[in-house]
């Protein structure tokens, strides 16, 4: 069974609380007391111990999945119009099985209409994945893909994404790196050999003054941090890893471009 079916079927088996818990409760037909969560009271959910996150791999995957639904729904309405292209991008990015599509759609609509602001979803994810920034990077990257699916990144969507990045603890420079990777990756399955027209140094998060060794060291680090297997181990469901492959493709293409420009071996 996919992560979507497990979440929708109420198999998460944990008390998430907060806006994500409310979304889960609605999906499985149970009320959830949001006061136990952490966003409103700034206390941690009962399953969060010294490690700062859910106890099991599945709990982390379920939380990430709910965040995908909640933040995608909030982001899609940031400019006041939810387009078919944005909805199609959401479905394509996260590989939702046809038999789960209707229920996921209902959760998407509920998240879009709820009075909870997007900051509450982002804040809860920042708590859950504070030890896994690469997972939050991929979530932000996916939101970029949805926002630009209709060919136009609206100023309101940009402001939304910047605020989510701030809540996740990313600097302005880090935000620009994620934006560059999202543009380079595009909406296809892989980036072009020219990094989609993006500055390859921006995609790698480097300045043009970086030495050859700094370029190589950064590339190796990015390969480790953004490898799909590593992201899955940190809480990203396998079904949602397609976007991570686009990130890797953008990084690889940027490195090859820099190598070629510098004549590096």
Protein Blocks (a to p, Z undefined) as FASTA:
>chain_A
ZZklmmmnopnopafbpjklmmmmmmnopacdfklnommnopacfklcfkopafbfklmm
mmmmmmmmmmmmmmmmmnopacfklmmmmmmmnopafklmmmmmmmmmmmmmmmbdfklm
mmmmmmmmmmmmmlmmmmmmmmmmmmmmnopacfklmmmmmmmmmmnopafklmmmmmmm
mmmnommfbdcfklnopafklmnopafkbcfklmmmmmmmmmmmmgmklmmmnopafklm
mmmmmmmmmmmmmmmmmmmmnopZZ
